[in-house]
Amino acid sequence: MRITEKVLQSRLDIINRRLKTELVLNNAPCYGGYNLTSERGTVRHRVPPREMLNFLDGFLLGLDIERKEY
């Protein structure tokens, strides 16, 4: 499966809705891929698309476990 910006952004939109926050996904392939930032700074440094997808999926799983929705 190809990991596109649309796939990553859809996961991030879910996280932003649940946390009522404004995390932003930035892409710069020449610097190593995607990073995740907030108004306070970097949440996750630049990683390839697949690694960012795993990070966002883990983030969502953590939110589900916290709310006991698993």
N, C-alpha and C positions, 0 to 999 in steps of 0.2 A: 504494500500500500504506500502510495506517495503522500508524504506529509506536506500539505500546502498551508499557506498563511490563513486561508479560510477555515481550515480544520482547527488550527491553533487558536484563532480568534473566537471561534464558536465556544471552545472550552473556556477561554478567558472570560467571555461574556457571562457564562454561567457562574463562574467564580465571583465576578464583579457584582452580579445580582444578589448572590447569597450573602456576600460580605458587605454590600452597600458601599463599595469602594471604587476607585478609579485606577486600577492597574493597567499599564500600557505595554504592549508587545512591540518591540523595535527589531527590524531586520537590517543587517549589514553583512552580506555574505563575505565581503572582503576582510572583515574583522572577525569572522568566525561564526556567524549565524545570528540567532535571536537572543535578545536579553529582555528581561521583565523589569519594569521600573514602576515606581510610584512617585508621588510628589515629594516624598522624603528621600528618595534615592533608589539605588539598584536593589532589587529583590533577588534576582538570579542573573549571574554574569552570562556572557555570550556562550551559547552552546549550539550544536547542530539541531535541525528541526526535530529529529526523532527523540533526542534527549529532552528537548523542551516539551514535547508531547508527553513523555513519561513523567516529567516534573508536574505538568498541569493535571494529568490523570491521578497522580499521587496526592496532589493538593485536594482534588475533588474527593478522593477516597477518604482522606483525613477529615474533611468536612462532613461526609456521610457518617463516619464512625462517631464523630463528636455528637452528631444529632441522632445517632442510633438508627440510621436509615439504611443500613446495609443488609 
